Amino acid sequence: METLESQLRCFIADNFFVEPDELSGDASLLGSGTLDSTGVLEIILHLEEAYGITVSDAEALPRNLDTINNLIRFIASKRAMATA
């Protein structure tokens, strides 16, 4: 079974033309140029469709979306809130 991290790496690699192994968990996707503002919107759409979460405008921040590790934490926190 694929992990959340590997799913995110594959999505980013397939959609933003980087090698999955080149993505460090803490590397800034914005700072590296992997994502731009349109890319952030694509990530948000993917999160909502693939993981059944809703990303509000207030949550569309680098602390939630800028690294793979941030994305993993954000998804986990949204899932935890949904089950609480």
Protein Blocks (a to p, Z undefined) as FASTA:
>chain_A
ZZfklmmmmmmmmmnopafklpcfklcfklnomacfklmmmmmmmmmmmnopacdfklmc
fklmmpmklmmmmmmmmmmmmmZZ
